Amino acid sequence: MLSPKITSAILMLVISAEAASKPHVMSLGKTMPVKLFLSSAEDKTITINVRPLYLDAKLKEYTAGATHDVTDRLFVVRRAYRINDSLPGESASQPR
């Protein structure tokens, strides 16, 4: 049987190991071309490149443009929004 001192030491090590913070891993995926409609008539379009932003291998956002390093551990990037302005009664086959 283990002595109380050894048992308490093992218990303290287990508790301190579980309390350690887990570092997060953030990465940017491969760029994808996306059409951006400039008018409501859908006759003027430009192609922009968006990239997925992953946090711990889970998709969180889409980004557009280049990243800007602020420090060695901090960067900024523009968020890309997807807006679907179709009404509930309209058909889903023709998104606007």
N, C-alpha and C positions, 0 to 999 in steps of 0.2 A: 504494500500500500504506500502511496506517495505521502510524504510529509506535508503538513499545511503550508510550509514556506514554499516548497516546490509547486504545489497546486496553485497558490496565489500568484506566483511568478508566471506560470503558464497562462493563467486567466488574464493577467495584466497584458501579456504579449498578444493574446488573441484579441482583446478589446482594442488595443492601440493599433493593431493591424487593420481591423475593420473600420476604424475611424479615419484612416488615411484618405485624403481626397484623391479622386480619380481624375487624371488630366483629360481634357476634351481634345479631340482631334477634328480640325476643320479643314476641309479640302474643297477645291473647285473642280467641277467635272469638265468634260469636253464641250467645246463650243458647238452650238446648233444654230443654223440660219432660220430666222423667223421673219415673216412678212409683216410689216407695219403699215396699216392703211392710214393715209393722210387726209382723206376726204370721205364724206358719208356716201358718195357715189361709188366708192371702191375702185376708182379708176387710177388713183395715184398711190403707189406703194413703194416702199423702200425695204431693203433687207437689212435686218440688224442681227448681230450675233449675241445669243444669250447663253449663259452657263449655269448649271445647277450648283447650288451651295450645299454641301453635305456637312452635318455635324454628327460625329460618331457614327458614320455610315448611314445616316438617315437624311433624306431630302428635306431641307427646311425652306429654301427660297430659290428663286431664279435671279441671276444678276446680269447686268448689261454693262459693257464698257470695260476699261482696264482697271486693275487694282492699283491702289496708291499706298505704299508702305509709309506708315507714320513712324513707327519704331520697329525694332526687330521682332516684336511680338504682337503688333497691332497693325491692321490694314483696313482701308475703307474701300467700298465698292458700291456702285449704284444698284438699287433693287429694281427688278423688272416686274411690272404688274400685268396681269392678264385680265382684261375687262371684257365680259360678254354682255353686251347691252340688248340682247334679244328679250322680247317679252314672253311671259309664260304661254300665251296662246299661239305664238308663232311656231313654225316647224323647226325642229332641231337640225334638219338637214342643211339649212343655209344659215350658218352663224354670221353675225355681222361684226 
